[in-house]
Amino acid sequence: MRGFLAASVLYCTGPMAVLGAISLLATQLNTMVSSAMMNEMTATGGILLMGIGISSMLELKKSAWAISSRRWPSRQLSYVS
């Protein structure tokens, strides 16, 4: 019985609390964001989700540019005077 209770709290109550907080935030943002802005954010989010899904289905790996740009800040730059 305790395991069921713990699982219920973890998998049901936790996500519902997160959704409730998101709903409250969305309600507050509704006064500041116009419908056109909301449509643009929705479209951007949809494109990002489609890109993640396609890259997952095609099993795309990180590009050489992404790997090299991660190491860029650690390089020492020398300036010639």
N, C-alpha and C positions, 0 to 999 in steps of 0.2 A: 504494500500500500504506500509506503514512503517513497519508493522509486517512482511510482506513478505520479504522486504529488510533485516530486521534484522535477520530473520530466514535463508535467503540465505547466509548472511555473516557468521553467526554462524555455520551452518551445512555444507556449501560447501567450503567456502574460508579457514576457519580454518584448517580442515583436509588436504586440498590440500597443505597448507603451511607446515604442519608437514611432509607430504609425500615428498615434495620437499627438505626439510632439511635432511631427511633420505637418499634420493637419492644422495645428495651432499656428505654426510658422507660415503656412500657406495662407491662412486667413489673414494674418497680419500683413503679409506681402501683397495681398489682393488690393489693398488701398493704395499702394505705391506703384504697382505695375499695371500698365495698360494691357488690353487684350492683345494688341499687336506685339508687345514685348513678350507676353506669355506664349503666343504662337511661335515666335522666333526661338525662344528657349526650348519649347517642346520639339521643334524641328531639329534643333542642334542636338538635343539629347537623343532623339531617334536615330539620327545619322551616326552618332558616336556608338550607340548600342548595336546598330547594324554592322559597323566596322569591327567592333569587338567580336561579334558573332561570326562574321565572314573570316576574320583572321584565325579564329578558333577552329572553324571547319576546315580551312585550308592548311592548318598547322604551320602558319607563318612564323618564322623566327625573327629575332631582332636583327635589324640591319647593321651594316658596318658603321654607318654614320651614328646610330644611336649608341653603339658600343664605344666608338672613339670620342664622342662628345661627352661621355660620362667621365673619361679620364682627362679631359682637357684642363680643368682648373688646377690639377696637381702639377702641371708642367711649369718649369721655371722659365721665365722670359728674360732674355738679356737685351739690354739696350746699348746701342753703340753711340757714344757721345762725340 
